[in-house]
Amino acid sequence: MVGMTLLNLTLWLGVAALYLGFAAVLGALVRLARGGADRWLVMLGALHAVLVVAPASVLILGWSAWPAPLGRTLLLAGVAAAWVGLERPAWVPTSWWRLAFAQRYFGFAMAIAAAWALIWIWHQPALGPAIVASAALAAALASFSKSPQPA
């Protein structure tokens, strides 16, 4: 029972961390596009919205393992994260806009995903979670192993 609770908790935390990161990236891409960035960044922002954020939002709203109020709360938090990425309000620490923060955030989100997959494997060995665990663990280790280069 404790293992299943850990499985659900790591799954929910991983989904929330990834979704909030996706939303913040969307806000940052819109900010760049609004600031007169080149055409490729505008297209990247549009693709990110259509291929990542929109489907993730639909999945969160339709996810039966996630109580509906929790899903709606996560979507609202995603809107807030996108707004923060877009507007960069003064009350948000400036360290959030550095590559090092993004790299560590990504590493943390990947570590949660790896934990979820490893807990799943512990309960019921399967190929899918093993692939997720190895990819997420490699991404987390790579993210934490090297300091990002200044932009």
TILODREN-716942 format. One record per residue (C-alpha): residue number from 1; x, y, z. Coordinates in steps of 0.05 Angstrom, whole numbers, plus 32768, in hexadecimal, padded with zeros to 4 digits. Layout:
drense,c1,c2,c3
NUM,X,Y,Z
...
//
This chain:
drense,c1,c2,c3
1,8000,8000,8000
2,8038,8030,8011
3,8059,801F,7FCF
4,801A,8030,7FA8
5,8013,8072,7FCE
6,805C,8082,7FBC
7,804E,806F,7F74
8,8012,809E,7F70
9,8036,80D6,7F95
10,8074,80D3,7F68
11,8047,80D0,7F2A
12,801F,810D,7F40
13,805D,8134,7F54
14,8080,8122,7F13
15,8045,8137,7EE9
16,803D,8178,7F0F
17,8088,8189,7F0A
18,808A,817A,7EC0
19,8049,819F,7EB1
20,805E,81DD,7ED8
21,80A1,81DC,7EB4
22,807F,81D5,7E70
23,8051,8210,7E80
24,808A,823C,7E98
25,80B1,822D,7E58
26,8074,823F,7E2F
27,8071,8283,7E53
28,80BB,828F,7E46
29,80B3,827D,7DFC
30,8078,82AD,7DF6
31,80A2,82E2,7E18
32,80DA,82D9,7DE5
33,80A8,82D9,7DAB
34,8087,8318,7DC6
35,80CB,8339,7DCD
36,80D7,8334,7D82
37,80FC,82F2,7D81
38,8109,82D0,7D3F
39,80D5,82A7,7D1B
40,80F2,8264,7D33
41,80E6,8275,7D7C
42,809E,8289,7D6D
43,8094,8246,7D49
44,80B5,8221,7D83
45,8086,8242,7DB4
46,804A,8230,7D8A
47,8061,81E8,7D82
48,806F,81E3,7DCD
49,8028,81FC,7DDC
50,8007,81CE,7DAA
51,8031,818F,7DB3
52,8043,8191,7DFD
53,8019,81C0,7E28
54,7FD4,81B6,7E08
55,7FD7,816A,7E08
56,7FF3,8169,7E4F
57,7FB9,8195,7E65
58,7F86,8167,7E45
59,7FA7,812A,7E65
60,7FA7,814A,7EA9
61,7F5E,815D,7EA4
62,7F4A,8118,7E8C
63,7F77,80F0,7EBA
64,7F4A,80C4,7EE5
65,7F81,80B6,7F19
66,7F84,8100,7F28
67,7F48,811F,7F4C
68,7F28,8154,7F20
69,7F33,818E,7F51
70,7F7D,817D,7F54
71,7F82,817C,7F08
72,7F60,81C0,7F03
73,7F8E,81DB,7F39
74,7FCB,81C2,7F12
75,7FB1,81E3,7ED3
76,7FA8,8225,7EF7
77,7FEE,821E,7F14
78,8006,8212,7ECC
79,7FE5,8252,7EB5
80,8008,8276,7EEF
81,804B,8256,7EDC
82,8041,826B,7E93
83,8031,82B2,7EAA
84,806F,82B4,7ED7
85,8099,829C,7E9C
86,807A,82D1,7E70
87,807B,830D,7E9E
88,80B6,82FE,7ECC
89,8098,8325,7F06
90,80C9,8349,7F35
91,80B4,831E,7F71
92,80CF,82DF,7F50
93,8118,82D2,7F61
94,8146,82E3,7F27
95,8168,82A0,7F2F
96,812A,8281,7F0F
97,813E,829F,7ECC
98,8183,8280,7ECA
99,8194,8241,7EA4
100,81AE,8220,7EE3
101,8169,8224,7F04
102,8146,8206,7EC6
103,817A,81CF,7EC3
104,8172,81BD,7F0C
105,8125,81C0,7F07
106,8127,8191,7ECC
107,8156,8162,7EF2
108,8127,8162,7F2E
109,80EA,8153,7F01
110,8110,811A,7EDF
111,8125,80FE,7F23
112,80DB,80FC,7F38
113,80C9,80D9,7EF6
114,8101,80A7,7F02
115,80E9,809A,7F49
116,80A3,808D,7F30
117,80BC,805B,7EFC
118,80EA,8038,7F2D
119,80B1,8031,7F60
120,8085,8015,7F28
121,80BC,7FE3,7F15
122,80C3,7FCF,7F5E
123,8078,7FBD,7F60
124,8072,7F9F,7F1C
125,80AE,7F97,7EEE
126,809E,7FB0,7EA8
127,80C4,7FCA,7E6B
128,80A0,800D,7E65
129,80B1,8027,7EAA
130,80F8,800C,7EA3
131,8102,8036,7E64
132,80E4,8073,7E87
133,810F,8068,7EC5
134,8150,8061,7E9D
135,8142,809E,7E71
136,812A,80CA,7EAB
137,8164,80B5,7ED7
138,8196,80C3,7EA0
139,8176,8108,7E95
140,8177,8118,7EDF
141,81BF,8102,7EE8
142,81D5,812A,7EAB
143,81B0,8167,7EC4
144,81D0,8164,7F09
145,8216,814E,7EF2
146,822C,818C,7ECC
147,8224,81D5,7EDA
148,8201,81FA,7EA2
149,822A,8228,7E76
150,8219,8272,7E79
151,81E7,8287,7E44
//
